[in-house]
Amino acid sequence: MIRYIDARGKDTPWVINELKRPSQLEADQERKVVLSILKSVKEEGDAALLRFARKFDKAELSGPDALIVAEEEIQSAYDKTSPRLLKILDKAAERIRRFHEKQKQETWISFEEQGIMLGQKIAPLKRVGVYVPGGRAAYPSSVLMNVIPAQVAGVQEIVMVTPPRPDGTVHPSILAAAKVAGVRQVYRTGGAQAIGALAYGTQTIPKVDKIVGPGNIYVALAKREVFGLADIDMIAGPSEIVVIADKTAKPSFVAADLISQAEHDPMATSILITNCKEIISGTKQELERQAAKQPLIDTIRSSLQNYGACVLVESISKAVKLSNALAPEHLELAVANPMELLSEVQNAGAIFLGHYSPEPVGDYMAGPNHVLPTSGTARFYSPLSVDDFVKKSSIIYYDRSALKRIHQDVADFARMEGLSAHANAMEVRYENDDEGIFT
């Protein structure tokens, strides 16, 4: 079911080549489809959304008003959700909010030199669009993870889009989560067309300043295409996990965590890296046993066979180095002393320490965001956070005497770059120095 790679004595580029990780960015045919969809949405607005709902979602929406999910529908979905599930959603929301509150930054001012005031103004974005997938499964967790950081940042208007089901309804768990999170604007549209609606605006759906949320390859490519008209969080690829395990790891735990990612998508990547042959053999046995019990066994098998791997290395230190090169979305340190390895980890979206910190706890209940960089982008991207929903403006104030102290330095610097008008803007203020009346 899963490949075995003996990486002992091999360099990192060789191993990475053997792993053959998938990418959602190398998809020329899909990009052509996305460009066509975006063009239609830009030109036709709501009419294009209704047509694509029929074509892709098999949903016959009666008209533009049907794109809007009424508050009564949201409330009804909430009321029909079991108290047990509502309690879980409330608990998750509280933990997510508590974690992200710690990320907040405030406007600050500094008076480090006489006559000079410098600072940074923090302001929330005005309107944000949240995409919530609704294809292979319903993701109420994505509602909470994308909406709550925006709220903590102070975003006043949050617009949520999610695909309709064939009968035109939205999955009730998504709407229940929207109610828990306090989302009031929900629209039933999905795929690349939903991204276009958020970027361009339509007769019904308002244009937003930023688009966040995971989706399939069409959603990812659409986000890339509209970047610049609106900001985006990141271009998300297939889910992935790397488990670094030593001899203390339990193969049943390792296998379960690899399978938990494999069930997301046939292109999901699940990789075990260990210095222990027994862990590999035990994990392979457990993969067969546990996968056979899962409803999405076909997806799991496809993922593990094509993109999964058990990699044998000489040492745990070598395992960490390989993981740093992979820069995985999720990294589990299933070792005896994970804190000792933490400082060696350079690139990972989220790091799970020890045998009892499985990846799903981060997906749902721990509090840190589960919208994470994929496909090696953890080398330069970070998890979704409050910072994604604010903008920062620099504050600069000089009084007359403070500017005079450095005005000639600035002027000479400007001339070094060939910008004499910049230099003049400094020097003109002191041409008649004794006439200066401004302080």
BELURDA-V750169 format. One record per residue. RES is the residue in three letters. D_CENTER is the distance of its C-alpha to the mean C-alpha in whole Angstrom. Layout:
res d_center
RES D_CENTER
RES D_CENTER
This chain:
res d_center
MET 30
ILE 28
ARG 29
TYR 30
ILE 30
ASP 33
ALA 31
ARG 34
GLY 35
LYS 33
ASP 31
THR 27
PRO 27
TRP 29
VAL 27
ILE 24
ASN 26
GLU 27
LEU 23
LYS 23
ARG 19
PRO 18
SER 16
GLN 15
LEU 16
GLU 19
ALA 20
ASP 23
GLN 24
GLU 21
ARG 21
LYS 24
VAL 23
VAL 20
LEU 22
SER 25
ILE 23
LEU 22
LYS 25
SER 27
VAL 24
LYS 25
GLU 29
GLU 29
GLY 27
ASP 27
ALA 30
ALA 27
LEU 25
LEU 28
ARG 29
PHE 25
ALA 25
ARG 29
LYS 28
PHE 24
ASP 24
LYS 28
ALA 28
GLU 31
LEU 30
SER 33
GLY 32
PRO 30
ASP 30
ALA 29
LEU 25
ILE 25
VAL 25
ALA 28
GLU 27
GLU 30
GLU 28
ILE 25
GLN 28
SER 30
ALA 27
TYR 26
ASP 30
LYS 30
THR 27
SER 29
PRO 29
ARG 28
LEU 25
LEU 25
LYS 25
ILE 22
LEU 20
ASP 22
LYS 22
ALA 18
ALA 17
GLU 20
ARG 18
ILE 15
ARG 17
ARG 19
PHE 16
HIS 14
GLU 18
LYS 19
GLN 16
LYS 18
GLN 20
GLU 23
THR 25
TRP 28
ILE 31
SER 33
PHE 37
GLU 37
GLU 40
GLN 43
GLY 43
ILE 39
MET 36
LEU 32
GLY 29
GLN 26
LYS 25
ILE 22
ALA 21
PRO 18
LEU 17
LYS 20
ARG 18
VAL 14
GLY 13
VAL 11
TYR 11
VAL 12
PRO 13
GLY 17
GLY 18
ARG 19
ALA 18
ALA 17
TYR 14
PRO 15
SER 13
SER 10
VAL 12
LEU 13
MET 9
ASN 8
VAL 12
ILE 13
PRO 12
ALA 13
GLN 16
VAL 17
ALA 16
GLY 19
VAL 17
GLN 21
GLU 20
ILE 17
VAL 17
MET 15
VAL 16
THR 16
PRO 19
PRO 22
ARG 24
PRO 28
ASP 30
GLY 27
THR 26
VAL 23
HIS 22
PRO 23
SER 21
ILE 18
LEU 21
ALA 22
ALA 18
ALA 18
LYS 22
VAL 21
ALA 18
GLY 21
VAL 19
ARG 22
GLN 21
VAL 20
TYR 21
ARG 21
THR 20
GLY 17
GLY 17
ALA 17
GLN 19
ALA 17
ILE 15
GLY 18
ALA 20
LEU 17
ALA 18
TYR 21
GLY 22
THR 25
GLN 28
THR 26
ILE 23
PRO 22
LYS 20
VAL 17
ASP 16
LYS 12
ILE 10
VAL 7
GLY 6
PRO 7
GLY 10
ASN 13
ILE 14
TYR 16
VAL 13
ALA 11
LEU 14
ALA 15
LYS 12
ARG 13
GLU 17
VAL 16
PHE 15
GLY 18
LEU 19
ALA 15
ASP 13
ILE 9
ASP 6
MET 6
ILE 8
ALA 7
GLY 10
PRO 12
SER 11
GLU 13
ILE 15
VAL 18
VAL 21
ILE 23
ALA 26
ASP 30
LYS 33
THR 32
ALA 29
LYS 30
PRO 30
SER 29
PHE 26
VAL 25
ALA 25
ALA 24
ASP 20
LEU 20
ILE 21
SER 19
GLN 16
ALA 19
GLU 19
HIS 16
ASP 17
PRO 20
MET 18
ALA 16
THR 17
SER 19
ILE 21
LEU 23
ILE 25
THR 28
ASN 32
CYS 33
LYS 35
GLU 35
ILE 32
ILE 31
SER 34
GLY 33
THR 30
LYS 31
GLN 33
GLU 31
LEU 28
GLU 31
ARG 32
GLN 29
ALA 28
ALA 31
LYS 30
GLN 27
PRO 27
LEU 24
ILE 26
ASP 27
THR 23
ILE 23
ARG 26
SER 24
SER 21
LEU 23
GLN 26
ASN 24
TYR 21
GLY 22
ALA 25
CYS 27
VAL 27
LEU 30
VAL 31
GLU 33
SER 32
ILE 29
SER 28
LYS 28
ALA 25
VAL 23
LYS 24
LEU 23
SER 20
ASN 19
ALA 20
LEU 18
ALA 15
PRO 13
GLU 10
HIS 12
LEU 16
GLU 19
LEU 22
ALA 24
VAL 27
ALA 30
ASN 29
PRO 25
MET 26
GLU 28
LEU 25
LEU 22
SER 24
GLU 24
VAL 20
GLN 19
ASN 15
ALA 13
GLY 9
ALA 11
ILE 15
PHE 17
LEU 21
GLY 24
HIS 25
TYR 24
SER 21
PRO 19
GLU 16
PRO 16
VAL 17
GLY 13
ASP 12
TYR 15
MET 17
ALA 16
GLY 15
PRO 12
ASN 8
HIS 7
VAL 3
LEU 4
PRO 6
THR 8
SER 12
GLY 13
THR 11
ALA 11
ARG 14
PHE 13
TYR 9
SER 8
PRO 6
LEU 5
SER 9
VAL 12
ASP 12
ASP 10
PHE 12
VAL 16
LYS 18
LYS 20
SER 24
SER 26
ILE 30
ILE 33
TYR 37
TYR 40
ASP 43
ARG 46
SER 47
ALA 44
LEU 43
LYS 47
ARG 46
ILE 44
HIS 44
GLN 46
ASP 44
VAL 41
ALA 44
ASP 44
PHE 41
ALA 40
ARG 44
MET 42
GLU 40
GLY 42
LEU 41
SER 44
ALA 43
HIS 41
ALA 44
ASN 46
ALA 44
MET 44
GLU 48
VAL 49
ARG 48
TYR 51
GLU 54
ASN 56
ASP 55
ASP 58
GLU 57
GLY 53
ILE 53
PHE 49
THR 48
